[in-house]
Amino acid sequence: MHIIIDIVILILTIVLGVPVPFCFMAAALYMGIVAFPDFSFLMTVGFRALNSLTLLSIPFFIIAGMLMSSSGIAERLTSFADSILGRMKGGLGAATIWACAIFGAISGTASSAVAAIGTIMIPKLEERGYPRYYSTAIVSCSAILGQLIPPSVPMILYGWVTQTSVTACFLATIIPGITMATIYSIINFYMVKRNFPLVSVEPPAPGIEKLRIVARATKRSIWSLLMPIIILGAIYGGATTPTEAAAVAVTYSVVVGFLIYRELNIKSFFSSLTDAATTSGVIILMLFFVTILGRLYTMQRVPMTIANFLLSISDNKVVILLMVNVFLIIIGMLMDDLSGTMLVAPLLLPLMTQIGIHPVHFAAILGTNLGLGNVTPPTAPILYLGGRIGKVQFNEYISTALIFMVFGNLPVIILTTYFPWFSMFLPQLIMGVK
């Protein structure tokens, strides 16, 4: 009974708009008081959990994302994508999708991708004749690619909380992320060609001229393009840990912003640090209380209760995975990807291993489902953020966003969930994950 009341407290406070860290604090306090009258020992649980080198990568990646926005790196990434795809009908929309994917590969979170790419691309899309509601829907849905294209902060948290290799989790979400971006692009081309005849494109360039345009854009964007190559290459090549790579990303952004592009100044630098500190502080505070709440749930045998309940409904693996997917989407609707990962991963992992799902495979299942939940009404945190940036009413762009969800997200979720090779191929090939 105490568990049910605690979950009601958590969900109710989230729905009422209480800041997420304090929602977890309220749930942890209630559970600690009713289940463990002397729960002072739990404070040390939270502090010990935060004393992790892996978690240090989170503020570094957030700082790198903020600096990319203010140093001109993000703008050049979008320009490069536009140079390749922009002369096709619907090309700028596809360029926006891939710009979100590339930006998400470094910043690591969906919210930062919406803020950075949305601010740049929504006005540019509108200039080309794309309706503002459509531009907002594209940016909002594409932002969740930042949760899948590594290095993603949710996968860092998943690896930390489940004691799974972070690099293996990164590899598990690459193919789902790229597949989703590709499907989004196909949907975009189809919708623009069918529904938006007024979308303008520059005249197709001859072969040599096209190469010159791409070459000029590449030259202008070369330092921006090298950033994900260096970061991901260092991680997968074994040269650095994700934490060290995050520190390299910050250093690279500072050097490029100050010395090469010269668009970063002292004021914007400290503004980026302030924004990153605020975001990181919220995340760390949330992690502290989620860790305590997770330990309380474990001591109350909640993971085993969930496993027994689902297995009592059906022992069919396909049915159990379907129920888990629905549960994860609902969690993603209620809270952001970071808090959802922290709460759900330790609760469901015992069940997943019990039915034969590898922890790395579950990382990909978790990422794809929470991503869909983040843009699914009624709460849809990422979708609402996109609406605020695009200055569009929710009812104007939700129908367009649903098209991307149904035909873009759901096929990838099905492939990721029921075909293990889809997400496990790269971890097995590169790291020998069994």
C-alpha positions as CSV (number, residue, x, y, z in Angstrom):
1,M,0.0,0.0,0.0
2,H,2.8,2.4,0.9
3,I,4.4,1.8,-2.6
4,I,1.1,2.7,-4.4
5,I,0.7,5.9,-2.3
6,D,4.3,6.8,-3.0
7,I,3.9,6.3,-6.8
8,V,0.7,8.4,-6.7
9,I,2.6,11.2,-4.9
10,L,5.3,11.0,-7.5
11,I,3.0,11.1,-10.5
12,L,0.6,13.7,-9.0
13,T,3.4,16.2,-8.2
14,I,4.8,15.8,-11.7
15,V,1.4,16.4,-13.3
16,L,0.9,19.4,-11.1
17,G,4.1,20.9,-12.5
18,V,6.3,20.6,-9.4
19,P,10.0,20.7,-10.5
20,V,11.0,17.1,-11.1
21,P,13.8,16.9,-8.5
22,F,11.3,17.9,-5.8
23,C,8.8,15.3,-7.0
24,F,11.4,12.6,-6.4
25,M,12.3,14.3,-3.1
26,A,8.7,14.2,-1.9
27,A,8.4,10.5,-2.9
28,A,11.7,9.6,-1.2
29,L,10.7,11.4,2.0
30,Y,7.3,9.8,2.2
31,M,8.8,6.3,1.5
32,G,11.6,6.9,4.0
33,I,9.4,8.0,6.8
34,V,6.7,5.3,6.5
35,A,9.1,2.4,5.7
36,F,12.2,3.3,7.6
37,P,11.6,5.6,10.6
38,D,15.4,6.1,11.0
39,F,16.3,6.7,7.3
40,S,19.3,8.9,7.9
41,F,21.6,6.2,6.4
42,L,20.0,6.9,3.0
43,M,21.7,10.3,2.8
44,T,25.1,8.5,2.6
45,V,23.6,6.3,-0.2
46,G,22.9,9.4,-2.3
47,F,26.3,11.0,-1.7
48,R,28.2,7.8,-2.4
49,A,26.3,7.2,-5.6
50,L,27.1,10.7,-6.9
51,N,30.8,10.2,-6.2
52,S,31.3,8.8,-9.7
53,L,33.7,9.7,-12.4
54,T,31.2,8.6,-15.0
55,L,28.7,11.2,-13.9
56,L,31.4,13.9,-14.4
57,S,30.8,13.6,-18.1
58,I,27.3,15.0,-17.8
59,P,28.1,18.6,-16.9
60,F,31.0,18.5,-19.5
61,F,28.7,17.4,-22.3
62,I,26.1,20.0,-21.3
63,I,28.7,22.7,-21.3
64,A,29.9,21.5,-24.7
65,G,26.3,21.8,-26.0
66,M,25.9,25.3,-24.7
67,L,29.2,26.4,-26.2
68,M,28.3,24.9,-29.6
69,S,25.2,27.1,-29.7
70,S,27.1,30.3,-28.8
71,S,30.3,29.7,-30.7
72,G,28.9,29.2,-34.2
73,I,29.5,25.4,-34.3
74,A,25.8,24.5,-34.4
75,E,25.1,27.1,-37.1
76,R,27.8,25.7,-39.3
77,L,26.6,22.2,-38.8
78,T,23.1,23.2,-40.1
79,S,24.7,25.1,-43.0
80,F,26.7,22.0,-44.0
81,A,23.6,19.8,-43.9
82,D,21.7,22.4,-46.0
83,S,24.5,22.5,-48.6
84,I,24.0,18.7,-49.3
85,L,20.2,18.5,-49.1
86,G,19.0,22.1,-49.5
87,R,18.5,22.1,-53.3
88,M,16.0,19.2,-53.1
89,K,12.3,19.7,-52.5
90,G,12.1,19.2,-48.8
91,G,15.8,19.2,-48.5
92,L,16.0,21.8,-45.8
93,G,13.6,19.8,-43.6
94,A,15.9,16.8,-44.0
95,A,18.9,18.9,-43.2
96,T,17.2,20.0,-40.0
97,I,16.6,16.4,-39.0
98,W,20.3,15.4,-39.5
99,A,21.5,18.6,-37.9
100,C,19.5,17.6,-34.8
101,A,21.2,14.1,-35.0
102,I,24.7,15.6,-35.3
103,F,24.1,18.1,-32.6
104,G,22.6,15.5,-30.4
105,A,25.8,13.4,-30.9
106,I,27.7,15.9,-28.8
107,S,25.2,17.8,-26.6
108,G,23.6,14.5,-25.6
109,T,20.1,15.7,-24.6
110,A,16.9,16.4,-26.5
111,S,16.1,19.7,-24.8
112,S,19.5,21.2,-25.9
113,A,18.9,20.0,-29.5
114,V,15.5,21.7,-29.6
115,A,16.9,24.9,-28.2
116,A,19.9,25.1,-30.4
117,I,18.7,23.8,-33.7
118,G,15.1,25.1,-33.3
119,T,16.4,28.7,-32.8
120,I,18.5,28.5,-36.0
121,M,16.3,26.4,-38.3
122,I,12.7,27.3,-37.6
123,P,13.1,30.9,-39.0
124,K,15.2,29.5,-41.9
125,L,12.5,26.9,-42.8
126,E,9.8,29.6,-42.6
127,E,11.8,31.7,-45.1
128,R,11.8,28.8,-47.5
129,G,8.0,28.5,-47.3
130,Y,7.6,25.7,-44.7
131,P,4.6,26.4,-42.4
132,R,5.8,27.3,-39.0
133,Y,3.8,24.5,-37.4
134,Y,5.5,21.9,-39.6
135,S,8.9,23.3,-38.8
136,T,8.2,23.1,-35.1
137,A,7.0,19.5,-35.4
138,I,10.1,18.5,-37.3
139,V,12.5,20.0,-34.8
140,S,10.6,18.7,-31.8
141,C,10.4,15.1,-33.0
142,S,14.0,15.1,-34.4
143,A,15.4,16.4,-31.0
144,I,14.9,13.0,-29.5
145,L,17.6,11.7,-31.8
146,G,19.9,13.3,-29.3
147,Q,18.9,10.6,-26.8
148,L,20.0,7.9,-29.3
149,I,22.9,9.2,-31.3
150,P,25.9,8.9,-28.9
151,P,27.3,10.2,-26.7
152,S,23.9,10.6,-25.1
153,V,23.5,11.6,-21.4
154,P,20.6,9.1,-20.9
155,M,22.9,6.3,-21.9
156,I,25.6,7.5,-19.5
157,L,23.0,7.5,-16.7
158,Y,21.8,4.0,-17.7
159,G,25.3,2.6,-17.7
160,W,26.0,4.2,-14.4
161,V,22.9,3.0,-12.6
162,T,22.9,-0.5,-14.0
163,Q,26.7,-1.0,-14.0
164,T,26.7,-1.6,-17.7
165,S,29.5,-0.5,-20.1
166,V,28.6,3.1,-21.3
167,T,30.4,2.6,-24.5
168,A,28.4,-0.5,-25.3
169,C,25.2,1.4,-24.6
170,F,26.4,4.1,-27.0
171,L,26.9,1.5,-29.7
172,A,23.5,-0.1,-29.1
173,T,21.7,3.1,-30.0
174,I,23.6,4.1,-33.1
175,I,21.7,2.0,-35.6
176,P,18.2,2.8,-34.1
177,G,19.1,6.5,-34.1
178,I,20.3,6.6,-37.7
179,T,17.4,4.5,-38.9
180,M,14.9,6.8,-37.2
181,A,16.6,9.9,-38.7
182,T,16.4,8.2,-42.2
183,I,12.7,7.4,-41.8
184,Y,12.0,10.9,-40.6
185,S,13.8,12.3,-43.7
186,I,11.7,10.0,-46.0
187,I,8.5,11.2,-44.3
188,N,9.6,14.8,-44.6
189,F,10.3,14.5,-48.4
190,Y,6.9,12.8,-48.9
191,M,4.9,15.4,-46.9
192,V,6.6,18.4,-48.4
193,K,6.1,17.2,-52.0
194,R,2.4,16.3,-51.3
195,N,1.3,19.1,-49.0
196,F,3.5,22.1,-49.4
197,P,3.8,23.2,-53.0
198,L,4.9,26.7,-52.0
199,V,8.1,25.5,-50.4
200,S,11.0,27.1,-52.4
201,V,14.3,25.5,-53.3
202,E,17.3,26.9,-55.0
203,P,17.7,25.9,-58.7
204,P,19.6,22.5,-59.0
205,A,23.3,23.1,-59.6
206,P,25.3,21.3,-62.2
207,G,27.5,18.5,-61.0
208,I,30.7,20.6,-60.7
209,E,28.9,23.5,-59.2
210,K,27.2,21.2,-56.7
211,L,30.6,19.9,-55.6
212,R,31.9,23.4,-55.3
213,I,29.0,24.4,-53.1
214,V,29.5,21.4,-50.8
215,A,33.2,22.0,-50.8
216,R,32.8,25.6,-49.7
217,A,30.3,24.5,-47.0
218,T,32.7,21.8,-45.9
219,K,35.6,24.3,-45.7
220,R,33.5,26.7,-43.6
221,S,32.2,23.9,-41.3
222,I,35.3,21.7,-41.1
223,W,36.1,22.5,-37.5
224,S,32.5,21.8,-36.6
225,L,32.4,18.5,-38.5
226,L,35.7,17.3,-36.9
227,M,34.2,17.7,-33.4
228,P,31.9,14.6,-33.4
229,I,34.5,12.6,-35.3
230,I,37.2,13.4,-32.7
231,I,34.9,12.8,-29.7
232,L,33.3,9.5,-31.0
233,G,36.5,8.3,-32.5
234,A,38.3,8.8,-29.2
235,I,35.6,6.9,-27.3
236,Y,35.2,3.9,-29.7
237,G,38.9,3.8,-30.4
238,G,39.6,3.3,-26.7
239,A,41.8,6.4,-26.5
240,T,39.5,8.0,-23.9
241,T,36.6,7.3,-21.5
242,P,33.3,9.1,-22.1
243,T,34.2,11.4,-19.3
244,E,37.6,12.3,-20.8
245,A,35.9,12.7,-24.2
246,A,33.4,15.1,-22.7
247,A,36.3,17.3,-21.3
248,V,37.9,17.2,-24.7
249,A,34.6,18.4,-26.3
250,V,34.5,21.4,-23.9
251,T,38.1,22.3,-24.6
252,Y,37.6,21.9,-28.4
253,S,34.5,24.2,-28.3
254,V,36.4,26.9,-26.4
255,V,39.4,26.8,-28.7
256,V,37.3,26.8,-31.9
257,G,34.8,29.5,-30.6
258,F,37.5,31.9,-29.3
259,L,40.4,31.4,-31.7
260,I,39.1,30.0,-35.0
261,Y,35.5,31.2,-35.5
262,R,35.9,34.1,-33.1
263,E,32.2,34.2,-32.4
264,L,32.6,33.3,-28.7
265,N,33.3,36.2,-26.4
266,I,33.7,36.5,-22.6
267,K,30.1,37.4,-22.1
268,S,28.6,34.6,-24.1
269,F,31.2,32.2,-22.6
270,F,30.1,32.9,-19.0
271,S,26.5,32.9,-20.1
272,S,26.9,29.4,-21.5
273,L,28.7,28.3,-18.3
274,T,25.8,29.8,-16.2
275,D,23.2,28.0,-18.2
276,A,25.1,24.7,-18.1
277,A,25.6,25.0,-14.3
278,T,21.9,25.5,-13.8
279,T,21.0,22.5,-15.9
280,S,23.7,20.3,-14.4
281,G,22.6,21.4,-10.9
282,V,19.1,20.3,-11.5
283,I,20.2,17.0,-12.9
284,I,22.6,16.2,-10.0
285,L,19.9,17.1,-7.4
286,M,17.5,14.9,-9.3
287,L,20.0,12.0,-9.4
288,F,20.5,12.4,-5.6
289,F,16.9,11.9,-4.8
290,V,16.2,9.3,-7.5
291,T,19.1,7.2,-6.2
292,I,17.6,7.3,-2.7
293,L,14.1,6.5,-4.0
294,G,15.5,3.6,-6.1
295,R,17.3,2.1,-3.1
296,L,14.1,2.4,-1.1
297,Y,12.2,0.6,-3.8
298,T,14.8,-2.1,-4.0
299,M,14.7,-2.7,-0.3
300,Q,10.9,-3.0,-0.6
301,R,11.4,-5.6,-3.3
302,V,9.6,-3.4,-5.9
303,P,11.6,-4.8,-8.9
304,M,10.7,-8.4,-8.0
305,T,7.0,-7.4,-7.4
306,I,6.9,-5.8,-10.9
307,A,8.5,-8.9,-12.4
308,N,6.1,-11.3,-10.7
309,F,3.1,-9.2,-11.6
310,L,4.0,-9.1,-15.3
311,L,4.9,-12.8,-15.4
312,S,1.6,-13.6,-13.7
313,I,-0.2,-11.9,-16.6
314,S,1.8,-13.8,-19.2
315,D,5.0,-15.7,-19.5
316,N,5.2,-15.0,-23.2
317,K,8.3,-12.9,-23.9
318,V,6.6,-11.0,-26.7
319,V,3.7,-10.0,-24.5
320,I,6.0,-9.0,-21.6
321,L,8.1,-6.8,-23.9
322,L,4.9,-5.2,-25.3
323,M,3.8,-4.4,-21.7
324,V,7.2,-3.0,-20.9
325,N,7.2,-0.8,-24.0
326,V,3.8,0.6,-23.1
327,F,5.0,1.3,-19.6
328,L,8.1,3.0,-20.8
329,I,6.2,5.3,-23.2
330,I,3.9,6.3,-20.4
331,I,6.9,7.1,-18.2
332,G,8.4,9.2,-21.0
333,M,5.1,11.1,-21.3
334,L,5.3,12.0,-17.6
335,M,8.9,12.9,-17.2
336,D,12.0,13.7,-19.2
337,D,14.5,11.2,-20.5
338,L,17.0,11.6,-17.7
339,S,14.6,11.1,-14.8
340,G,12.8,8.4,-16.6
341,T,16.0,6.5,-17.2
342,M,17.1,6.8,-13.6
343,L,13.8,5.7,-12.2
344,V,12.9,2.8,-14.6
345,A,16.3,1.2,-15.4
346,P,16.9,-0.4,-12.0
347,L,13.3,-1.3,-11.5
348,L,12.9,-3.2,-14.8
349,L,16.4,-4.6,-15.4
350,P,15.9,-7.7,-13.2
351,L,12.8,-8.6,-15.2
352,M,14.6,-8.0,-18.5
353,T,17.5,-10.3,-17.5
354,Q,15.0,-12.9,-16.2
355,I,13.4,-13.2,-19.6
356,G,16.7,-13.2,-21.5
357,I,17.2,-9.6,-22.5
358,H,20.8,-8.4,-22.4
359,P,21.3,-5.1,-20.4
360,V,22.8,-3.5,-23.4
361,H,19.8,-4.5,-25.5
362,F,17.5,-3.1,-22.8
363,A,19.4,0.2,-23.0
364,A,18.3,0.6,-26.6
365,I,14.7,-0.4,-25.8
366,L,14.7,2.1,-23.0
367,G,16.1,4.9,-25.1
368,T,13.7,4.5,-28.1
369,N,10.6,4.2,-25.9
370,L,11.3,7.1,-23.6
371,G,12.1,9.2,-26.7
372,L,8.6,8.5,-28.1
373,G,7.1,9.2,-24.7
374,N,8.8,12.6,-24.5
375,V,6.9,13.7,-27.6
376,T,3.6,12.0,-26.9
377,P,0.7,14.0,-25.6
378,P,-0.8,14.8,-23.1
379,T,2.4,15.9,-21.3
380,A,5.0,15.6,-24.1
381,P,7.8,17.7,-22.4
382,I,10.0,17.9,-25.6
383,L,7.0,18.7,-27.8
384,Y,5.9,21.6,-25.6
385,L,9.4,22.9,-25.5
386,G,9.5,22.9,-29.3
387,G,6.2,24.8,-29.3
388,R,7.6,27.5,-27.0
389,I,10.7,27.9,-29.2
390,G,8.7,27.9,-32.4
391,K,6.0,30.1,-30.9
392,V,3.2,27.9,-32.2
393,Q,0.1,26.6,-30.3
394,F,0.2,22.9,-29.4
395,N,-3.0,22.1,-31.4
396,E,-1.4,23.5,-34.6
397,Y,1.5,21.1,-34.8
398,I,0.4,18.0,-32.9
399,S,-1.2,16.3,-35.9
400,T,2.0,16.6,-37.9
401,A,4.1,15.4,-35.0
402,L,1.9,12.3,-34.7
403,I,2.7,11.3,-38.2
404,F,6.4,11.3,-37.4
405,M,5.7,9.3,-34.2
406,V,3.5,6.7,-35.8
407,F,5.6,6.1,-39.0
408,G,9.0,7.0,-37.6
409,N,9.3,6.0,-34.0
410,L,7.0,2.9,-33.8
411,P,8.8,0.9,-36.5
412,V,12.2,1.6,-34.9
413,I,10.8,0.6,-31.5
414,I,9.5,-2.7,-32.9
415,L,12.8,-3.5,-34.6
416,T,14.8,-2.6,-31.5
417,T,12.6,-4.6,-29.1
418,Y,11.9,-7.8,-31.1
419,F,15.0,-8.1,-33.2
420,P,18.1,-8.0,-30.9
421,W,20.6,-7.9,-33.7
422,F,19.2,-4.5,-34.7
423,S,20.8,-2.9,-31.6
424,M,23.3,-5.5,-30.6
425,F,25.2,-5.8,-33.9
426,L,27.7,-3.0,-33.2
427,P,28.3,-3.9,-29.5
428,Q,29.0,-7.5,-30.5
429,L,31.1,-6.5,-33.5
430,I,33.3,-3.8,-31.8
431,M,33.3,-4.8,-28.1
432,G,32.5,-8.5,-28.3
433,V,29.4,-8.2,-26.1
434,K,27.8,-11.6,-25.6
